[in-house]
Structures are given as C-alpha cells and as structure tokens.
Amino acid sequence: MQSDKTNQETDLQKLSLKLAEQNEFLSYLAKCINFENSFDEEEAINSFLRSFGEEYNTQELLLRKLEHVPTLKRACGRTINKGETLFMCFDCDLVAPQEINGHYALQCKECFMSSNHEGHRITSRISGNNEGTCDCGDPNYWDSKGFCPSHPGITNEFINQTYQKIPELIRKRYVDSLKEIFYFSFDFLQDNPKHGELIDTAIALITRFHHLNDCFKLLTAEVLISKLPESYGLRVNLQNLTNFELTNEVKPCDCTFLELLIRFDFMFPEAVQNSIRSVLIELIVFPDFKDVHFRLYTRLLHFFYYMGTYPDFPTLCLSKTSFFVFQFFSTEKDLLTAVSYAESINFLEVVHLVLKNYFNVSKERFYSISFNGL
C-alpha cells in the first residue's frame, strides 16, 4: 500500500506534467512542484510576461505601453483593519440616514485628512475588527462633496474609456492566460482538495499585476465574471447549491470563474482566503463585477458557511471570504435586490444550520455567522 506522502507526490507529478503543456507561467509552476523549488514571485511574473510576446516581455516594457492608460484608483475601498482609526461624517454618509441594520459609511484616516469636512458633523473611533472599507469615491455611499482629491469617483463611462485604452494584445494575453491558470488549478483541485494552496500562486500573480498598473484590476474583473469556454470541462455539479459535489462525467461548466472560486473556497487555507478577499474588495468598485458577485454571494451562501458536510475538513467553518456584509447590504436598494432573488432563501437555511449547531461553536463565532447570515 502506498503511503499518503507517496500518493501526494504522485498527484503533484501528474499536475506538473499537465501544467507543463500549458502557458509559460503554468510551465514555471510545474517546475516548482516537480522539483520542489521555492516559488519566486519575480520569476513567476517574468514567466507570465513571456506569454505577452517580445514587445511586452519585461515589466519595464509593459509599463511603458500602459503610460497613456488613466488610473482607475478613483475610489478608495481600502479595508479598515482592527486598531485603525475610522472617520464618520453625518453630512456625507448616504447610508446611515436609511437606518439599515445600523450600517454606516466611513472614511479611512488618509482620505479624511485630505478631504473637506468644514462645518460637517463628524466623529471617529478605533476599528474593532475589520469594520469595513473606506467609501471615499463611491457615490452610492459617500456624498461627492466629501471625496478626497485622490478619489474623485468612478463611472461606467470612465471605466469603458479606460478599457478601450488598454492595448488589445495586452488585454487578450492577460485575460486568456489567467483563464488557463484558473481552469487548470480547478481541474486539479477537484480531485486533490488538500492542495488548496495552489490557488495562492494565481492570487499572488494577480496582486502583483494590480500593483504594476491598476488597469489590470479591470481585466481581472473581466476574467472572473466571464463564463468558462465550452472546452473547459470539469466534474463539478453546478446544480448543487449547498455542497461541493462531483459527478462521474466531465462536462462543460456553464458558470463564471468567480462561481468556481466560491465553490472551491472550503479547500483554501485562511491566509489564502484573506488574499482572495483582498482582491475581490479591489474589484467591488466596478458595477458589473459587483452585480455578479452580489448575486453569487446570495445564491451560494452555503459555500461560505460550511457546516461539516465536507469529509476531512473543519466543521462549522466561517470562510474569510464571506465578510462582504458592509459592501453588499448597506443600502435599502441592496437589501431589496437581495430579497428579490429566489435564492435568498439560502440566508434562512444557513442561519437555521447555525442555530442547530449552536452548542458546537464558540459564542464569538456563532454571533459572527448569525450576523453575516441575517
């Protein structure tokens, strides 16, 4: 009988052989796996860039070609971490007056200090526990008169203009390569759930490209809300809205890459879940992405609150990627949209599961799950 270690090595060798046949980045990843090399972020980026062609095959050349593309950093969206000072303005907050679940809009310290709140009613406090994200620049939550100079707001018209200014070859190579990376990661993980850290390589790559130029955020959003090509077959049962389930037959997946990221979420270590959430937070400012993510969040809520139905995985686990309550349910419009979906019944089902398991979870986790679920 083979040992667990031998089985794992065999799985990884199979993966490395499959990846090596794909794009440059996956080929590099295969070498890391097969020869147990440490993952080098710079080398990974350079291998990814080689798929762009000689014209863009270094970071310097790529950035030079993107100099004319305007920045998309017109809304802040930064997470307010525990222990940071957050600021509230009763004259700029467009959420609190609606009296929705006690929610309110806020600014981070940097945005508040550089914006004009003269004569406004303001207050501040220390964030308790990842209390939300800075709403500066988002006209749905914060009055434009209180925007800071760095975040003048973002519109669909501006997004479309920016998208058209990204060189077509860069758009195509980035989008196509990222789709390949996600697909072959999911293809392996569906049979090898214990290697959930594999997806972290894709998230690290995305994060670095976002830092190179924020126009890549727009392209990442395009990838995540696009449907898988028909040639990308998996065994994931998309009809099951409560548990991760595999069928015996490989079929085309009529879903988005974002849906798969949610369905596979239970496999990812907490650190990876946090990295994924950070990327998704950056993309929420794009209306089309937010709409798709919002609908999937409502439809697939069970996949964020897994209740011990996955063999060999922790029971009653609350995913780190589930914390979008402030982004999704802060306005009356958002709440009405959520309950208009037939899948909103999932909220009640999840809370019911939490209540049934009350004695098996800590009070802190129980209240956290209940609050987000409700």
C-alpha positions as CSV (number, residue, x, y, z in Angstrom):
1,M,0.0,0.0,0.0
2,Q,1.3,3.4,-0.9
3,S,1.9,5.9,1.9
4,D,0.0,9.2,2.0
5,K,3.2,11.0,1.2
6,T,3.8,8.8,-1.9
7,N,0.3,9.4,-3.1
8,Q,0.7,13.2,-2.7
9,E,4.0,13.1,-4.6
10,T,2.2,11.1,-7.4
11,D,-0.6,13.7,-7.5
12,L,1.8,16.6,-7.8
13,Q,3.8,14.9,-10.5
14,K,0.6,14.4,-12.5
15,L,-0.2,18.0,-12.0
16,S,3.2,19.2,-13.1
17,L,3.1,17.2,-16.3
18,K,-0.3,18.6,-17.2
19,L,0.7,22.2,-16.4
20,A,3.9,22.0,-18.3
21,E,1.9,21.7,-21.5
22,Q,0.2,25.0,-21.0
23,N,1.4,28.6,-20.8
24,E,4.7,29.9,-19.6
25,F,3.5,30.6,-16.0
26,L,2.0,27.2,-15.6
27,S,5.2,25.6,-17.0
28,Y,7.2,27.5,-14.4
29,L,4.7,26.4,-11.7
30,A,5.2,22.8,-12.8
31,K,8.9,23.1,-12.3
32,C,8.4,24.4,-8.8
33,I,6.1,21.5,-8.0
34,N,8.1,18.7,-9.7
35,F,11.5,19.7,-8.3
36,E,10.2,21.2,-5.0
37,N,11.7,24.6,-5.9
38,S,10.5,27.6,-3.9
39,F,8.0,29.8,-5.6
40,D,9.8,33.1,-6.7
41,E,7.3,35.9,-7.3
42,E,9.6,37.8,-9.7
43,E,10.4,34.8,-11.8
44,A,6.7,33.9,-11.9
45,I,5.8,37.4,-13.2
46,N,8.5,37.2,-15.8
47,S,7.3,33.8,-17.0
48,F,3.8,35.2,-17.2
49,L,5.0,38.2,-19.2
50,R,6.7,35.9,-21.7
51,S,3.3,34.9,-22.9
52,F,2.7,38.5,-23.9
53,G,5.3,38.4,-26.7
54,E,8.7,40.1,-27.1
55,E,7.1,43.6,-27.3
56,Y,5.9,43.3,-23.6
57,N,8.2,40.6,-22.1
58,T,9.6,42.8,-19.3
59,Q,7.9,44.8,-16.6
60,E,9.5,48.0,-17.9
61,L,8.3,47.4,-21.5
62,L,4.8,46.6,-20.2
63,L,4.5,49.7,-18.1
64,R,5.8,51.9,-20.9
65,K,3.0,50.6,-23.1
66,L,0.5,51.5,-20.4
67,E,1.6,55.0,-19.6
68,H,-1.3,56.5,-21.5
69,V,-3.9,54.5,-19.6
70,P,-5.6,56.6,-16.9
71,T,-5.6,55.3,-13.3
72,L,-8.7,53.6,-12.0
73,K,-7.9,54.4,-8.4
74,R,-10.8,56.9,-8.2
75,A,-12.5,55.2,-5.2
76,C,-10.6,54.1,-2.1
77,G,-12.1,50.8,-1.0
78,R,-9.3,50.1,1.4
79,T,-10.0,47.7,4.3
80,I,-10.1,49.4,7.7
81,N,-8.1,47.0,9.8
82,K,-8.5,46.3,13.5
83,G,-6.9,49.1,15.6
84,E,-7.0,51.7,12.8
85,T,-8.9,55.0,13.2
86,L,-12.0,55.3,11.1
87,F,-14.0,58.5,10.5
88,M,-17.7,59.1,10.0
89,C,-19.4,62.2,8.7
90,F,-23.1,62.6,9.2
91,D,-23.3,65.1,6.3
92,C,-21.5,62.9,3.8
93,D,-22.8,59.5,4.8
94,L,-25.6,58.3,2.4
95,V,-26.2,55.0,4.2
96,A,-26.9,55.8,7.9
97,P,-29.9,58.0,7.2
98,Q,-31.7,55.0,5.7
99,E,-31.4,53.2,9.1
100,I,-30.5,49.9,7.5
101,N,-29.2,47.4,10.1
102,G,-27.2,50.1,11.8
103,H,-24.9,50.3,8.9
104,Y,-22.9,53.5,8.1
105,A,-20.4,54.8,5.6
106,L,-16.9,55.8,6.6
107,Q,-13.5,57.1,5.5
108,C,-10.0,55.9,6.3
109,K,-7.7,58.3,8.1
110,E,-5.7,59.2,4.9
111,C,-8.9,60.1,2.9
112,F,-10.5,62.0,5.8
113,M,-7.4,64.2,6.4
114,S,-7.2,65.3,2.8
115,S,-10.9,65.9,2.2
116,N,-13.0,68.9,3.2
117,H,-15.5,68.4,6.0
118,E,-15.6,72.0,7.2
119,G,-18.8,72.7,9.1
120,H,-19.8,69.0,9.0
121,R,-20.8,66.8,11.9
122,I,-18.0,64.3,12.2
123,T,-16.8,61.6,14.7
124,S,-14.2,59.0,14.8
125,R,-13.3,55.7,16.6
126,I,-10.9,52.8,16.6
127,S,-12.0,49.9,14.4
128,G,-12.9,46.8,16.3
129,N,-12.4,44.0,13.8
130,N,-12.1,44.7,10.1
131,E,-15.0,47.0,10.4
132,G,-15.5,47.8,6.7
133,T,-13.9,49.5,3.8
134,C,-13.3,53.2,3.1
135,D,-16.2,54.6,1.0
136,C,-14.4,57.6,-0.3
137,G,-15.0,58.0,-4.0
138,D,-18.1,55.7,-4.1
139,P,-21.2,57.9,-4.9
140,N,-23.5,55.1,-3.6
141,Y,-22.3,55.5,-0.1
142,W,-20.5,58.9,0.3
143,D,-21.5,62.3,-0.9
144,S,-19.2,63.6,-3.6
145,K,-18.6,66.9,-1.6
146,G,-16.7,64.8,0.9
147,F,-14.4,63.0,-1.6
148,C,-10.7,63.4,-1.2
149,P,-8.6,64.7,-4.2
150,S,-7.2,61.2,-4.8
151,H,-10.6,59.6,-5.2
152,P,-13.0,61.7,-7.4
153,G,-15.3,58.8,-8.1
154,I,-15.7,56.2,-10.8
155,T,-18.4,55.9,-13.5
156,N,-19.2,53.3,-16.1
157,E,-18.3,55.8,-18.8
158,F,-14.8,56.3,-17.3
159,I,-14.4,52.5,-16.9
160,N,-15.3,51.9,-20.6
161,Q,-12.9,54.7,-21.8
162,T,-10.1,53.2,-19.7
163,Y,-10.7,49.7,-21.0
164,Q,-10.5,50.9,-24.6
165,K,-7.1,52.5,-24.0
166,I,-5.5,49.2,-22.8
167,P,-3.6,47.8,-25.8
168,E,-5.6,45.0,-27.3
169,L,-2.7,42.4,-27.2
170,I,-2.1,43.1,-23.5
171,R,-5.8,42.6,-22.8
172,K,-6.1,39.4,-24.7
173,R,-2.9,37.8,-23.4
174,Y,-3.6,38.7,-19.8
175,V,-7.3,37.5,-19.9
176,D,-6.6,34.3,-21.8
177,S,-3.6,33.3,-19.7
178,L,-5.4,34.0,-16.4
179,K,-8.4,31.9,-17.6
180,E,-6.0,29.0,-18.3
181,I,-4.3,29.3,-14.9
182,F,-7.7,29.3,-13.0
183,Y,-9.1,26.4,-15.1
184,F,-6.1,24.1,-14.7
185,S,-6.0,24.9,-11.0
186,F,-9.6,24.0,-10.5
187,D,-9.2,20.9,-12.7
188,F,-6.5,19.6,-10.4
189,L,-8.1,20.7,-7.1
190,Q,-11.5,18.9,-7.8
191,D,-9.7,15.6,-7.2
192,N,-7.0,16.9,-4.8
193,P,-8.7,19.2,-2.3
194,K,-5.8,19.1,0.1
195,H,-3.6,21.2,-2.2
196,G,-5.8,24.3,-1.9
197,E,-2.7,26.5,-1.5
198,L,-2.2,26.0,-5.3
199,I,-4.6,28.8,-6.0
200,D,-2.5,31.2,-4.0
201,T,0.0,31.3,-6.8
202,A,-2.7,32.8,-9.1
203,I,-3.8,35.3,-6.4
204,A,-0.1,36.4,-5.8
205,L,0.3,36.9,-9.6
206,I,-2.9,38.9,-9.8
207,T,-2.0,41.1,-6.8
208,R,1.4,41.9,-8.3
209,F,-0.1,42.9,-11.6
210,H,-2.6,45.1,-9.8
211,H,0.3,46.9,-8.2
212,L,2.1,47.3,-11.5
213,N,-0.9,49.1,-13.0
214,D,-4.4,49.2,-11.7
215,C,-5.9,48.8,-15.3
216,F,-5.2,45.1,-14.6
217,K,-7.9,45.2,-11.9
218,L,-10.4,45.8,-14.7
219,L,-9.0,42.8,-16.7
220,T,-9.1,40.6,-13.6
221,A,-12.8,41.5,-13.1
222,E,-13.4,40.6,-16.7
223,V,-11.9,37.2,-16.2
224,L,-13.8,36.4,-13.0
225,I,-17.2,37.3,-14.3
226,S,-16.8,35.7,-17.7
227,K,-18.1,32.1,-18.3
228,L,-15.7,29.2,-18.9
229,P,-15.1,28.4,-22.5
230,E,-17.0,25.3,-23.6
231,S,-13.8,23.3,-24.0
232,Y,-13.1,23.8,-20.2
233,G,-14.8,20.7,-18.8
234,L,-15.0,19.8,-15.1
235,R,-16.9,17.3,-12.9
236,V,-18.4,19.9,-10.5
237,N,-22.1,19.6,-10.0
238,L,-23.4,23.1,-10.5
239,Q,-27.0,22.2,-9.6
240,N,-26.0,21.6,-6.0
241,L,-26.3,24.9,-4.2
242,T,-25.4,23.7,-0.8
243,N,-22.4,21.4,-1.0
244,F,-19.4,20.8,-3.2
245,E,-20.2,17.7,-5.2
246,L,-18.5,16.0,-8.2
247,T,-20.2,14.0,-10.9
248,N,-18.7,11.0,-12.7
249,E,-18.7,12.8,-16.0
250,V,-16.6,15.7,-17.3
251,K,-18.9,18.4,-18.7
252,P,-18.7,22.0,-19.9
253,C,-19.2,24.4,-17.0
254,D,-21.9,26.9,-17.6
255,C,-20.7,29.2,-14.9
256,T,-18.3,32.0,-14.2
257,F,-14.7,31.7,-12.9
258,L,-15.9,33.6,-9.8
259,E,-18.6,31.0,-9.1
260,L,-15.9,28.3,-9.1
261,L,-13.7,30.3,-6.8
262,I,-16.6,30.4,-4.4
263,R,-17.4,26.7,-4.7
264,F,-13.8,25.7,-4.1
265,D,-13.4,28.1,-1.2
266,F,-13.5,25.5,1.5
267,M,-10.3,24.0,0.2
268,F,-8.3,27.2,0.7
269,P,-6.3,27.9,3.9
270,E,-7.3,31.0,5.8
271,A,-4.4,33.0,4.6
272,V,-5.4,32.3,1.0
273,Q,-9.0,33.2,1.7
274,N,-7.8,36.5,3.1
275,S,-5.8,37.2,-0.1
276,I,-8.7,36.3,-2.3
277,R,-11.0,38.7,-0.3
278,S,-8.4,41.5,-0.7
279,V,-8.5,41.0,-4.4
280,L,-12.3,40.9,-4.6
281,I,-12.5,44.1,-2.4
282,E,-10.5,45.9,-5.0
283,L,-12.9,44.8,-7.8
284,I,-16.1,45.8,-6.0
285,V,-15.8,49.4,-7.3
286,F,-16.7,48.1,-10.8
287,P,-20.5,48.0,-11.0
288,D,-20.7,45.0,-13.4
289,F,-18.4,42.9,-11.2
290,K,-20.3,43.9,-8.0
291,D,-23.6,42.9,-9.5
292,V,-22.3,39.4,-10.5
293,H,-20.5,38.9,-7.1
294,F,-23.6,40.1,-5.2
295,R,-25.9,37.6,-7.0
296,L,-23.4,34.8,-6.5
297,Y,-22.9,35.6,-2.8
298,T,-26.7,35.4,-2.3
299,R,-27.1,32.2,-4.3
300,L,-24.1,30.3,-2.9
301,L,-24.1,31.4,0.7
302,H,-23.8,27.8,1.9
303,F,-20.3,27.7,0.4
304,F,-19.1,30.4,2.8
305,Y,-20.7,28.7,5.9
306,Y,-19.7,25.1,5.5
307,M,-21.3,23.0,8.2
308,G,-19.2,19.9,8.4
309,T,-20.5,18.2,5.3
310,Y,-17.1,18.0,3.7
311,P,-15.1,14.9,4.6
312,D,-11.7,15.6,6.3
313,F,-12.4,19.4,6.5
314,P,-13.1,21.5,9.6
315,T,-16.7,21.7,10.7
316,L,-18.7,24.9,11.3
317,C,-16.1,26.9,9.5
318,L,-16.8,30.5,8.5
319,S,-14.8,31.5,5.4
320,K,-12.7,34.6,5.5
321,T,-14.0,35.5,2.0
322,S,-17.6,35.8,3.4
323,F,-17.1,39.2,5.0
324,F,-18.9,41.4,2.5
325,V,-21.9,42.4,4.6
326,F,-20.9,46.1,4.6
327,Q,-20.2,46.0,0.8
328,F,-23.5,44.2,-0.1
329,F,-26.1,45.1,2.4
330,S,-25.6,48.7,3.4
331,T,-28.4,50.4,1.5
332,E,-32.1,49.8,1.1
333,K,-31.7,49.2,-2.6
334,D,-29.1,46.5,-1.9
335,L,-31.4,44.7,0.5
336,L,-34.4,44.9,-1.8
337,T,-32.3,43.5,-4.6
338,A,-31.1,40.6,-2.4
339,V,-34.6,39.5,-1.3
340,S,-35.8,39.7,-4.9
341,Y,-33.6,36.7,-5.8
342,A,-35.3,33.4,-5.3
343,E,-32.0,32.1,-3.9
344,S,-32.3,34.5,-0.9
345,I,-34.0,31.6,0.9
346,N,-30.4,30.4,1.4
347,F,-29.9,33.0,4.1
348,L,-32.6,31.4,6.2
349,E,-31.3,27.9,5.6
350,V,-27.8,28.9,6.6
351,V,-29.0,30.6,9.8
352,H,-31.1,27.5,10.6
353,L,-28.0,25.3,10.3
354,V,-26.1,27.7,12.6
355,L,-28.8,27.6,15.2
356,K,-28.9,23.8,15.1
357,N,-25.2,23.7,15.8
358,Y,-25.2,26.4,18.5
359,F,-23.6,24.3,21.2
360,N,-20.8,23.2,18.9
361,V,-19.4,26.7,18.2
362,S,-17.9,29.4,20.3
363,K,-20.2,32.3,21.1
364,E,-18.0,34.8,19.2
365,R,-18.2,32.6,16.0
366,F,-21.9,32.0,16.5
367,Y,-22.8,35.6,16.6
368,S,-20.4,36.4,13.7
369,I,-22.0,33.7,11.5
370,S,-25.6,34.7,12.5
371,F,-25.0,38.4,11.9
372,N,-23.5,37.9,8.5
373,G,-26.1,35.4,7.5
374,L,-29.0,37.6,8.6
